[in-house]
Amino acid sequence: MNSCVFMAEVVKAPELRYTQDGQMAIAEMMVHIDPLRADDPKSPLKVVAWGNLGQQVQEQVREGDTVILEGRLAMNTIDRPEGYKEKVAEMTISRLHPVGAGMSLSGGSSSGLPSSTQSKPVGPSPASASPATVVPAMPSPPPAVETDFDDIPF
């Protein structure tokens, strides 16, 4: 299964374009992923969003935003004018979560999960959050049979 989650900084604002038939929106942007070690450079990654998610990304994501991206990763080979082939990573996202905001953008049915499963707070329900009357526990009765420790063979 090809599924990735990255936290990244948007370095090039999303650009919206459409397929040749004009039916499907495609948003493309560049992000940088922080390295694991301080002396390594940031990793650039091209991000693509399709359909309604692409339109939402173009409208709501700006350069400099920090986002969490969910989707699948692919490697594309590009023929360079210098005569060599270059491999470039590209992520097709199914969800985007702005960091520090309470909203989440989802690609709908392409995400594989219903949108109702997104970013719900985890904790007690409001009904169980109210104080309840505590009933003291009944002391347990003493055991009916007492053990005779003199019969233990050691």
Secondary structure, DSSP 8 states (H G I E B T S, - for coil): ---EEEEEEEEEEEEEEE-TTS--EEEEEEEEE--SSTTS--EEEEEEEEHHHHHHHHHH--TT-EEEEEEEEEEEEEE-TTS-EEEEEEEEEEEEEETTSS--EE-GGGGSS-GGGSS---S--HHHHS-------------SS---GGGS--
